[in-house]
Amino acid sequence: MTLRTNARVAGVTFLFYIAAGITSLALSGRATAGAGTAAKLASIAQHETAMRGVALLSLPIGFSALVLGVTLYAITREQDRDLAMLGLICRVGEGLSGLFMSTALALLWLATSGDGQSDTAATRALGAYLLRSGAWSPSAIFFAAGSTIFSWLLVRGRMIPAALAWLGLLASVLLIVVLPLQFAGVIRSTNFFGVLTWIMWLPMLVFEVTFAVWLIVKGVATPARLGSPLVPQTAER
C-alpha cells in the first residue's frame, strides 16, 4: 500500500479501536458493578449479555491493534526500521493479549455456574484475581510501549505537526511510568472511571482522536532524514 493509503487505514482503525474500546469498558463497568468480589460476580450473573459483549469485542479490538501495528510500521519504517519493527512487535503483543476474551468468559462461568457456592472463599479469591487481571491486562503495557516508539519516530521524522507528535510521546511515556506501578500494586486503583484513570488515559485519548483525523484528512509527510530540511514535503505516493 502507499504511504497515503496506510495513513488513511490507520486513521480509520484508530477511530474504530477507540469506539470499540470505550464500548467494551462501558459494558464491563456495567456488568461488574458492586462493592466487593461477591457483589461483582452477582452483577455479572445479572448482566450476562453485557459480559458476552465484552468477550466478543476483544476480537475486533485485538485485530485493530494488529492493523495499527502494520500500518504504523509502514509509515515510520523509513525513519528507523529497527525501532519501527519493535513498535510493530509491541502492537502485535497487544493484539494477541486480546485473550481477555477468556478472562471475560471465565468470570461469566464463575458467576453463573449455579452450584450455590458463589460466596465461598475459593470462589471469591478466583473472582478477585480474574477481575484484577481483566481490568489491567498486560496488553496495556504492550500498547504503551508501541505507542511510545511510534510517537518518537513521528517526532524524529516530522511526519505530523510537532505539537501533536510530542503530545503522543508524552501521553505514552505517562502510561509507561504509571502502568507498571499499578501492576506492582504501588498504585492501588482498578476503577475504570476513577480520577487516576482519566489522568492516565485522557491525554492519550486526545492524541489518538486528533491523530486519527489528521491521518484521514492530511496523511503524513515523507519522513525527514538526518540533516534534511526542517519542513518535509507532504508525501503523495
C-alpha positions as CSV (number, residue, x, y, z in Angstrom):
1,M,0.0,0.0,0.0
2,T,1.1,3.6,-0.5
3,L,2.0,5.9,2.4
4,R,-1.3,7.8,1.9
5,T,-3.3,4.6,2.0
6,N,-1.6,3.3,5.1
7,A,-2.3,6.7,6.8
8,R,-6.0,6.5,6.0
9,V,-6.3,2.9,7.1
10,A,-4.5,3.7,10.3
11,G,-6.8,6.7,10.9
12,V,-10.0,4.8,10.4
13,T,-8.7,1.9,12.5
14,F,-7.8,4.3,15.3
15,L,-11.3,5.6,15.4
16,F,-12.8,2.1,15.4
17,Y,-10.4,0.9,18.0
18,I,-11.3,3.8,20.3
19,A,-15.0,3.4,19.8
20,A,-14.8,-0.4,20.4
21,G,-12.6,0.1,23.5
22,I,-14.9,2.6,25.1
23,T,-17.9,0.4,24.4
24,S,-16.1,-2.6,26.0
25,L,-15.2,-0.5,29.1
26,A,-18.8,0.7,29.4
27,L,-20.2,-2.8,29.2
28,S,-17.6,-4.1,31.6
29,G,-18.3,-1.4,34.1
30,R,-22.0,-2.1,33.9
31,A,-21.5,-5.8,34.3
32,T,-19.0,-5.7,37.2
33,A,-20.8,-3.0,39.3
34,G,-20.8,-3.5,43.0
35,A,-18.5,-3.3,46.1
36,G,-16.5,-6.4,46.7
37,T,-15.9,-9.6,44.7
38,A,-19.1,-11.3,45.6
39,A,-21.2,-8.3,44.6
40,K,-19.4,-8.0,41.3
41,L,-19.9,-11.7,40.5
42,A,-23.6,-11.4,41.3
43,S,-23.8,-8.3,39.0
44,I,-22.1,-10.3,36.2
45,A,-24.7,-13.1,36.6
46,Q,-27.4,-10.4,36.1
47,H,-25.7,-8.9,33.1
48,E,-24.7,-12.0,31.1
49,T,-25.3,-10.3,27.8
50,A,-23.1,-7.3,28.6
51,M,-20.3,-9.7,29.7
52,R,-20.6,-11.7,26.5
53,G,-20.4,-8.4,24.6
54,V,-17.1,-7.6,26.3
55,A,-15.8,-11.0,25.3
56,L,-16.8,-10.6,21.6
57,L,-15.4,-7.0,21.4
58,S,-12.0,-8.3,22.4
59,L,-11.7,-9.9,18.9
60,P,-12.0,-6.8,16.8
61,I,-10.1,-4.8,19.3
62,G,-7.2,-7.2,19.1
63,F,-7.3,-7.3,15.3
64,S,-7.4,-3.5,15.2
65,A,-4.1,-3.5,17.2
66,L,-2.5,-5.7,14.6
67,V,-3.7,-3.5,11.8
68,L,-2.3,-0.4,13.6
69,G,1.0,-2.2,14.1
70,V,1.4,-2.9,10.4
71,T,0.2,0.5,9.1
72,L,2.3,2.5,11.7
73,Y,5.3,0.4,10.8
74,A,4.8,1.1,7.1
75,I,4.5,4.9,7.9
76,T,7.6,5.1,10.2
77,R,10.0,2.4,8.9
78,E,11.9,4.9,6.6
79,Q,12.8,6.8,9.7
80,D,14.2,3.8,11.7
81,R,13.4,0.3,10.5
82,D,14.6,-1.4,13.7
83,L,12.6,0.8,16.0
84,A,9.6,0.6,13.8
85,M,9.8,-3.2,13.9
86,L,10.0,-3.1,17.7
87,G,6.9,-0.9,17.7
88,L,5.1,-3.4,15.4
89,I,6.1,-6.3,17.7
90,C,4.7,-4.4,20.7
91,R,1.4,-3.8,18.9
92,V,1.2,-7.5,17.9
93,G,1.8,-8.4,21.6
94,E,-1.1,-6.0,22.5
95,G,-3.4,-7.6,19.9
96,L,-2.6,-11.2,21.0
97,S,-3.1,-10.2,24.6
98,G,-6.8,-9.8,23.5
99,L,-7.0,-13.2,25.2
100,F,-9.0,-11.1,27.8
101,M,-11.9,-12.8,26.0
102,S,-11.0,-15.9,28.0
103,T,-11.0,-13.8,31.2
104,A,-14.4,-12.4,30.5
105,L,-15.8,-15.8,29.8
106,A,-14.1,-17.3,32.9
107,L,-15.8,-14.6,35.0
108,L,-19.1,-15.3,33.4
109,W,-18.8,-19.0,34.1
110,L,-17.7,-18.3,37.7
111,A,-20.7,-16.0,38.2
112,T,-23.3,-18.3,36.6
113,S,-22.0,-21.8,37.5
114,G,-25.1,-22.3,39.6
115,D,-23.5,-24.5,42.2
116,G,-24.8,-22.5,45.1
117,Q,-21.2,-21.9,46.3
118,S,-20.7,-18.4,44.8
119,D,-19.7,-16.9,48.1
120,T,-17.0,-19.4,49.1
121,A,-13.5,-18.2,49.9
122,A,-12.1,-20.0,46.9
123,T,-14.6,-18.6,44.5
124,R,-14.1,-15.1,45.9
125,A,-10.3,-15.4,45.6
126,L,-10.5,-16.7,42.0
127,G,-13.0,-14.0,41.1
128,A,-10.8,-11.2,42.6
129,Y,-7.8,-12.5,40.6
130,L,-9.8,-12.6,37.3
131,L,-11.3,-9.2,37.9
132,R,-7.9,-7.7,38.6
133,S,-6.2,-9.4,35.6
134,G,-9.1,-8.4,33.3
135,A,-9.0,-4.8,34.5
136,W,-5.3,-4.3,34.0
137,S,-4.4,-6.6,31.1
138,P,-0.7,-6.8,30.1
139,S,-1.9,-5.6,26.7
140,A,-1.9,-2.1,28.1
141,I,1.9,-2.3,28.7
142,F,2.4,-3.5,25.1
143,F,0.1,-0.7,23.9
144,A,2.0,1.9,25.8
145,A,5.4,0.6,24.6
146,G,4.4,0.5,21.0
147,S,2.8,4.0,21.2
148,T,6.0,5.4,22.8
149,I,8.1,4.0,20.0
150,F,5.9,5.1,17.1
151,S,5.4,8.6,18.7
152,W,9.1,9.0,19.0
153,L,9.6,8.1,15.3
154,L,6.9,10.6,14.4
155,V,8.7,13.3,16.4
156,R,12.0,12.5,14.8
157,G,10.6,12.1,11.3
158,R,8.5,15.3,11.5
159,M,5.7,13.5,9.6
160,I,2.9,15.2,11.6
161,P,2.7,18.6,13.4
162,A,5.4,18.7,16.1
163,A,2.9,19.6,18.9
164,L,0.7,16.5,18.1
165,A,3.7,14.2,17.9
166,W,5.0,15.4,21.2
167,L,1.6,15.0,22.8
168,G,1.6,11.4,21.7
169,L,5.0,10.8,23.1
170,L,4.3,12.4,26.5
171,A,1.0,10.6,26.8
172,S,2.7,7.3,26.0
173,V,5.5,7.9,28.5
174,L,3.0,8.7,31.2
175,L,1.4,5.3,30.7
176,I,4.8,3.6,30.6
177,V,5.6,5.1,34.1
178,V,2.2,4.6,35.7
179,L,1.0,1.2,34.4
180,P,3.9,-0.9,35.9
181,L,3.3,0.8,39.3
182,Q,-0.3,-0.4,39.1
183,F,0.7,-3.9,38.2
184,A,3.1,-3.9,41.1
185,G,0.4,-2.7,43.5
186,V,2.2,0.6,44.3
187,I,-0.7,2.5,42.9
188,R,-3.9,0.7,44.1
189,S,-6.6,1.7,41.7
190,T,-8.7,-0.6,39.5
191,N,-11.6,1.7,38.9
192,F,-12.0,2.2,35.1
193,F,-13.7,5.5,35.6
194,G,-11.8,7.0,38.5
195,V,-9.8,10.2,38.6
196,L,-6.5,8.4,38.1
197,T,-7.8,6.6,35.0
198,W,-8.8,9.9,33.5
199,I,-5.4,11.5,34.3
200,M,-3.7,8.5,32.7
201,W,-5.7,8.0,29.6
202,L,-7.2,11.4,28.7
203,P,-4.0,12.7,27.0
204,M,-3.8,9.5,25.0
205,L,-7.4,9.8,24.0
206,V,-7.0,13.4,22.8
207,F,-3.9,12.4,20.9
208,E,-5.3,9.3,19.2
209,V,-8.6,11.0,18.1
210,T,-6.7,14.1,16.8
211,F,-4.0,11.9,15.1
212,A,-6.7,9.7,13.5
213,V,-8.5,12.7,12.0
214,W,-5.1,14.1,10.8
215,L,-4.2,10.8,9.2
216,I,-7.5,10.6,7.3
217,V,-7.6,14.2,6.2
218,K,-4.0,15.1,5.7
219,G,-2.0,11.9,5.7
220,V,1.7,12.1,6.7
221,A,4.7,13.8,5.3
222,T,7.7,11.9,4.0
223,P,9.9,11.0,7.0
224,A,12.7,13.6,7.4
225,R,16.2,12.1,7.3
226,L,19.0,13.3,9.5
227,G,20.4,16.5,8.0
228,S,17.3,17.1,5.9
229,P,15.3,20.4,5.8
230,L,13.1,21.1,8.8
231,V,10.0,21.2,6.7
232,P,9.5,17.9,4.9
233,Q,7.4,17.6,1.8
234,T,4.0,16.1,2.0
235,A,4.0,12.6,0.5
236,E,1.6,11.9,-2.3
237,R,2.9,8.4,-3.3
